């Protein structure tokens, strides 16, 4: 069994952009005090914004969904001008094999079980 690392749920293609190092901030409505490594869970829902898909390099939603696709570190959390918060991300690492959690993912942070 793996350690109790938190996972954060992120829609595709944004999970892929984080793993590629192109997305360094995750915007949320609430602040977090969480720092350190988190699993990146690619939600089953996808964003249909074509500009985001172009940044990934594909227009087809062929990326994994419903799985832990890698990790990243949250190194800071800063307020945004729009009233939300930006989780500052660093050191993304892609898993060569995606992990399927046994428990139900939550909208933001959760502890995954394998």
N, CA, C and O of each residue as an XYZ file, in Angstrom:
456
protein
N       0.830     -1.191      0.000
C       0.000      0.000      0.000
C       0.871      1.250      0.000
O       1.902      1.291      0.671
N       0.472      2.239     -0.728
C       1.230      3.479     -0.814
C       0.944      4.365      0.393
O      -0.018      4.138      1.127
N       1.789      5.375      0.592
C       1.581      6.301      1.695
C       0.306      7.113      1.480
O      -0.262      7.109      0.388
N      -0.134      7.797      2.510
C      -1.374      8.571      2.446
C      -1.130      9.948      1.858
O      -1.336     10.964      2.521
N      -0.699      9.974      0.636
C      -0.507     11.221     -0.086
C      -1.868     11.705     -0.575
O      -2.678     10.912     -1.054
N      -2.112     12.987     -0.454
C      -3.366     13.547     -0.950
C      -3.354     13.582     -2.465
O      -2.303     13.661     -3.101
N      -4.544     13.522     -3.022
C      -4.725     13.671     -4.464
C      -5.560     14.913     -4.704
O      -6.396     15.277     -3.878
N      -5.335     15.559     -5.829
C      -6.156     16.689     -6.231
C      -6.792     16.343     -7.574
O      -6.121     15.861     -8.486
N      -8.079     16.593     -7.682
C      -8.835     16.286     -8.897
C      -8.738     17.454     -9.872
O      -9.030     18.598     -9.525
N      -8.322     17.141    -11.099
C      -8.142     18.168    -12.128
C      -8.674     17.641    -13.452
O      -8.388     16.509    -13.841
N      -9.447     18.467    -14.138
C      -9.999     18.093    -15.444
C      -8.883     18.002    -16.473
O      -7.876     18.704    -16.380
N      -9.077     17.126    -17.459
C      -8.221     17.133    -18.640
C      -8.725     18.258    -19.538
O      -9.935     18.479    -19.576
N      -7.891     18.970    -20.251
C      -6.474     18.728    -20.492
C      -5.544     19.380    -19.469
O      -4.324     19.354    -19.632
N      -6.124     19.971    -18.404
C      -5.295     20.704    -17.450
C      -4.347     19.800    -16.670
O      -3.233     20.209    -16.343
N      -4.780     18.565    -16.366
C      -3.878     17.616    -15.703
C      -2.659     17.349    -16.590
O      -1.528     17.296    -16.107
N      -2.904     17.183    -17.888
C      -1.803     16.951    -18.836
C      -0.890     18.169    -18.927
O       0.330     18.019    -18.986
N      -1.453     19.355    -18.940
C      -0.638     20.578    -19.001
C       0.246     20.711    -17.765
O       1.374     21.194    -17.866
N      -0.245     20.293    -16.609
C       0.578     20.301    -15.396
C       1.743     19.333    -15.563
O       2.885     19.683    -15.265
N       1.465     18.118    -16.036
C       2.527     17.117    -16.208
C       3.561     17.548    -17.239
O       4.735     17.196    -17.125
N       3.129     18.311    -18.249
C       4.063     18.826    -19.260
C       4.853     20.025    -18.749
O       5.782     20.476    -19.418
N       4.505     20.546    -17.582
C       5.188     21.721    -17.031
C       4.704     23.032    -17.623
O       5.309     24.076    -17.378
N       3.625     23.001    -18.396
C       3.088     24.210    -19.024
C       2.102     24.953    -18.124
O       1.890     26.153    -18.298
N       1.510     24.264    -17.181
C       0.560     24.882    -16.244
C       1.188     24.825    -14.862
O       1.348     23.750    -14.283
N       1.538     25.982    -14.345
C       2.255     26.055    -13.079
C       1.395     26.561    -11.929
O       1.860     26.661    -10.793
N       0.120     26.885    -12.234
C      -0.812     27.347    -11.211
C      -2.144     26.639    -11.397
O      -2.629     26.484    -12.518
N      -2.724     26.215    -10.290
C      -4.065     25.645    -10.297
C      -4.956     26.600     -9.523
O      -4.703     26.880     -8.351
N      -5.994     27.101    -10.171
C      -6.853     28.110     -9.572
C      -8.056     27.465     -8.902
O      -8.745     26.631     -9.489
N      -8.291     27.871     -7.660
C      -9.402     27.352     -6.871
C     -10.058     28.492     -6.093
O      -9.486     29.572     -5.950
N     -11.247     28.235     -5.604
C     -11.978     29.264     -4.865
C     -11.556     29.338     -3.402
O     -11.843     30.325     -2.726
N     -10.878     28.301     -2.907
C     -10.465     28.265     -1.505
C      -8.957     28.156     -1.374
O      -8.274     27.563     -2.208
N      -8.467     28.744     -0.308
C      -7.041     28.679      0.041
C      -6.711     27.261      0.516
O      -7.592     26.532      0.972
N      -5.444     26.879      0.406
C      -4.982     25.627      0.989
C      -3.693     25.858      1.769
O      -2.854     26.674      1.386
N      -3.556     25.134      2.855
C      -2.315     25.145      3.626
C      -1.461     23.928      3.263
O      -0.365     23.754      3.796
N      -1.962     23.097      2.363
C      -1.248     21.890      1.950
C      -0.017     22.275      1.132
O      -0.092     23.084      0.207
N       1.108     21.683      1.493
C       2.359     21.870      0.762
C       2.980     20.497      0.561
O       2.764     19.576      1.348
N       3.750     20.382     -0.505
C       4.420     19.119     -0.771
C       3.759     18.355     -1.900
O       2.932     18.890     -2.637
N       4.143     17.084     -2.022
C       3.702     16.245     -3.135
C       2.223     15.896     -3.019
O       1.729     15.544     -1.948
N       1.531     16.003     -4.156
C       0.141     15.553     -4.274
C       0.023     14.734     -5.549
O       0.720     14.984     -6.533
N      -0.881     13.741     -5.514
C      -1.207     13.013     -6.734
C      -2.051     13.902     -7.629
O      -2.857     14.698     -7.147
N      -1.865     13.764     -8.926
C      -2.709     14.443     -9.907
C      -3.704     13.406    -10.422
O      -3.331     12.441    -11.090
N      -4.975     13.625    -10.097
C      -6.042     12.747    -10.549
C      -6.731     13.418    -11.733
O      -7.282     14.511    -11.597
N      -6.700     12.771    -12.885
C      -7.372     13.279    -14.077
C      -8.838     12.881    -13.988
O      -9.188     11.710    -14.140
N      -9.686     13.866    -13.742
C     -11.131     13.623    -13.584
C     -11.722     12.964    -14.815
O     -11.129     12.963    -15.895
N     -12.903     12.404    -14.624
C     -13.639     11.827    -15.746
C     -14.261     12.912    -16.621
O     -14.594     12.668    -17.781
N     -14.414     14.107    -16.062
C     -14.935     15.224    -16.853
C     -13.771     15.882    -17.586
O     -12.652     15.950    -17.077
N     -14.058     16.360    -18.781
C     -13.028     17.076    -19.536
C     -13.530     18.473    -19.858
O     -14.733     18.724    -19.925
N     -12.586     19.368    -20.055
C     -12.905     20.731    -20.465
C     -12.906     20.753    -21.987
O     -12.037     20.150    -22.617
N     -13.849     21.427    -22.567
C     -13.970     21.447    -24.024
C     -13.379     22.706    -24.664
O     -13.660     22.995    -25.827
N     -12.571     23.451    -23.923
C     -11.930     24.655    -24.445
C     -10.850     24.254    -25.457
O      -9.843     23.648    -25.091
N     -11.064     24.594    -26.717
C     -10.127     24.166    -27.770
C      -8.739     24.765    -27.595
O      -7.750     24.141    -27.981
N      -8.643     25.961    -27.022
C      -7.327     26.576    -26.822
C      -6.476     25.722    -25.865
O      -5.281     25.541    -26.097
N      -7.075     25.210    -24.816
C      -6.336     24.354    -23.873
C      -5.878     23.070    -24.536
O      -4.762     22.611    -24.293
N      -6.730     22.481    -25.375
C      -6.356     21.259    -26.074
C      -5.230     21.515    -27.061
O      -4.374     20.651    -27.250
N      -5.211     22.688    -27.698
C      -4.101     23.019    -28.607
C      -2.779     23.072    -27.866
O      -1.753     22.639    -28.391
N      -2.793     23.602    -26.638
C      -1.566     23.674    -25.837
C      -1.032     22.274    -25.536
O       0.181     22.071    -25.474
N      -1.928     21.317    -25.350
C      -1.522     19.932    -25.097
C      -0.900     19.327    -26.349
O       0.032     18.528    -26.264
N      -1.422     19.715    -27.511
C      -0.885     19.201    -28.763
C      -1.836     18.263    -29.474
O      -1.453     17.591    -30.431
N      -3.070     18.215    -29.013
C      -4.061     17.362    -29.663
C      -5.436     18.002    -29.522
O      -5.691     18.730    -28.562
N      -6.303     17.737    -30.456
C      -7.679     18.211    -30.357
C      -8.611     17.076    -29.948
O      -9.799     17.301    -29.721
N      -8.091     15.888    -29.856
C      -8.904     14.729    -29.475
C      -8.688     14.415    -28.000
O      -7.552     14.389    -27.527
N      -9.766     14.180    -27.280
C      -9.619     13.832    -25.860
C      -9.174     12.379    -25.668
O      -9.961     11.531    -25.248
N      -7.906     12.105    -25.981
C      -7.373     10.743    -25.868
C      -6.544     10.556    -24.601
O      -5.941      9.501    -24.398
N      -6.514     11.570    -23.758
C      -5.738     11.507    -22.534
C      -6.461     10.656    -21.488
O      -7.684     10.527    -21.528
N      -5.702     10.077    -20.552
C      -6.347      9.249    -19.533
C      -7.289     10.069    -18.653
O      -7.007     11.222    -18.328
N      -8.398      9.463    -18.279
C      -9.336     10.081    -17.344
C      -9.730      9.050    -16.297
O      -9.680      7.844    -16.539
N     -10.127      9.551    -15.117
C     -10.522      8.654    -14.042
C      -9.362      7.926    -13.398
O      -9.551      6.858    -12.816
N      -8.145      8.492    -13.492
C      -6.951      7.822    -12.974
C      -5.953      8.827    -12.400
O      -5.967     10.008    -12.748
N      -5.091      8.333    -11.517
C      -3.950      9.106    -11.031
C      -2.902      9.040    -12.133
O      -2.448      7.955    -12.496
N      -2.516     10.198    -12.669
C      -1.611     10.230    -13.814
C      -0.186     10.650    -13.456
O       0.725     10.518    -14.273
N       0.008     11.156    -12.239
C       1.336     11.583    -11.834
C       1.278     12.341    -10.523
O       0.309     12.243     -9.770
N       2.342     13.106    -10.262
C       2.414     13.923     -9.050
C       2.928     15.312     -9.395
O       3.501     15.541    -10.459
N       2.709     16.215     -8.479
C       3.296     17.544     -8.531
C       3.433     18.007     -7.089
O       2.850     17.417     -6.180
N       4.198     19.057     -6.889
C       4.324     19.632     -5.551
C       3.578     20.953     -5.507
O       3.640     21.746     -6.447
N       2.879     21.182     -4.417
C       2.300     22.501     -4.158
C       3.320     23.226     -3.296
O       3.607     22.806     -2.175
N       3.866     24.313     -3.822
C       4.914     25.023     -3.085
C       4.420     26.324     -2.465
O       5.106     26.913     -1.630
N       3.216     26.781     -2.873
C       2.677     28.015     -2.306
C       1.212     28.138     -2.698
O       0.721     27.405     -3.557
N       0.526     29.069     -2.062
C      -0.862     29.389     -2.389
C      -0.993     30.900     -2.260
O      -0.731     31.466     -1.199
N      -1.399     31.547     -3.343
C      -1.477     33.012     -3.354
C      -2.866     33.463     -3.770
O      -3.491     32.842     -4.630
N      -3.357     34.550     -3.160
C      -4.652     35.088     -3.587
C      -4.548     35.671     -4.995
O      -3.497     36.170     -5.399
N      -5.657     35.600     -5.734
C      -5.700     36.180     -7.080
C      -6.526     37.461     -7.044
O      -7.257     37.710     -6.086
N      -6.407     38.254     -8.074
C      -7.160     39.509     -8.139
C      -8.658     39.270     -8.264
O      -9.448     40.156     -7.941
N      -9.063     38.091     -8.725
C     -10.474     37.763     -8.892
C     -11.142     37.218     -7.643
O     -12.320     36.863     -7.677
N     -10.415     37.147     -6.553
C     -10.986     36.666     -5.304
C     -10.721     35.198     -5.014
O     -11.084     34.718     -3.940
N     -10.107     34.478     -5.924
C      -9.779     33.080     -5.706
C      -8.351     32.924     -5.223
O      -7.746     33.851     -4.684
N      -7.832     31.724     -5.431
C      -6.468     31.413     -5.000
C      -5.754     30.604     -6.069
O      -6.369     29.813     -6.784
N      -4.455     30.812     -6.169
C      -3.616     30.076     -7.109
C      -2.691     29.169     -6.310
O      -1.875     29.643     -5.519
N      -2.824     27.853     -6.524
C      -1.888     26.906     -5.937
C      -0.679     26.888     -6.872
O      -0.819     26.580     -8.056
N       0.487     27.211     -6.360
C       1.706     27.257     -7.168
C       2.306     25.849     -7.202
O       2.593     25.251     -6.165
N       2.487     25.336     -8.426
C       2.924     23.953     -8.633
C       4.365     23.888     -9.129
O       4.833     24.798     -9.813
N       5.060     22.818     -8.783
C       6.440     22.609     -9.233
C       6.729     21.113     -9.299
O       6.021     20.309     -8.691
N       7.755     20.753    -10.028
C       8.282     19.383    -10.102
C       7.240     18.329    -10.481
O       7.060     17.346     -9.762
N       6.554     18.534    -11.608
C       5.592     17.503    -12.015
C       6.310     16.238    -12.471
O       7.375     16.295    -13.085
N       5.705     15.098    -12.159
C       6.258     13.807    -12.585
C       5.110     12.947    -13.101
O       4.114     12.734    -12.410
N       5.267     12.460    -14.324
C       4.263     11.605    -14.954
C       4.523     10.149    -14.556
O       5.673      9.711    -14.507
N       3.473      9.418    -14.278
C       3.605      7.988    -14.036
C       3.607      7.260    -15.375
O       2.855      7.615    -16.283
N       4.447      6.251    -15.494
C       4.471      5.459    -16.731
C       3.209      4.598    -16.832
O       2.750      4.289    -17.932
N       2.656      4.215    -15.689
C       1.372      3.501    -15.645
C       0.443      4.257    -14.711
O       0.791      4.520    -13.560
N      -0.712      4.598    -15.192
C      -1.696      5.316    -14.378
C      -2.226      4.403    -13.275
O      -2.298      3.186    -13.448
N      -2.593      4.993    -12.151
C      -3.145      4.251    -11.028
C      -4.645      4.493    -10.935
O      -5.106      5.624    -11.089
N      -5.391      3.454    -10.687
C      -6.850      3.559    -10.560
C      -7.200      3.519     -9.075
O      -7.010      2.486     -8.432
N      -7.708      4.621     -8.515
C      -8.075      4.598     -7.094
C      -9.313      3.737     -6.862
O     -10.203      3.662     -7.710
N      -9.354      3.087     -5.696
C     -10.497      2.251     -5.350
C     -11.630      3.080     -4.754
O     -12.799      2.706     -4.848
N     -11.280      4.195     -4.146
C     -12.304      5.012     -3.505
C     -12.779      6.138     -4.427
O     -12.183      6.396     -5.473
N     -13.842      6.790     -4.024
C     -14.465      7.843     -4.828
C     -13.679      9.147     -4.729
O     -13.524      9.682     -3.632
N     -13.183      9.668     -5.841
C     -12.498     10.953     -5.828
C     -13.434     12.085     -5.400
O     -14.643     12.021     -5.618
N     -12.868     13.097     -4.802
C     -13.603     14.273     -4.347
C     -13.252     15.465     -5.243
O     -12.281     15.404     -5.997
N     -14.035     16.549     -5.164
C     -13.781     17.693     -6.045
C     -12.407     18.346     -5.868
O     -11.840     18.839     -6.843
N     -11.871     18.361     -4.671
C     -10.563     18.997     -4.499
C      -9.587     17.972     -3.933
O      -9.178     17.069     -4.663
N      -9.198     18.073     -2.664
C      -8.215     17.151     -2.088
C      -8.892     15.944     -1.453
O      -9.969     16.057     -0.866
N      -8.255     14.799     -1.577
C      -8.738     13.570     -0.977
C      -7.587     12.587     -0.862
O      -6.576     12.726     -1.550
N      -7.737     11.594      0.003
C      -6.729     10.541      0.178
C      -7.155      9.366     -0.695
O      -8.242      8.815     -0.519
N      -6.299      8.990     -1.631
C      -6.639      7.897     -2.543
C      -6.176      6.565     -1.969
O      -5.148      6.481     -1.296
N      -6.952      5.537     -2.247
C      -6.621      4.164     -1.844
C      -6.490      3.324     -3.105
O      -7.301      3.431     -4.024
N      -5.452      2.480     -3.138
C      -5.198      1.663     -4.315
C      -5.392      0.198     -3.999
O      -5.221     -0.650     -4.874
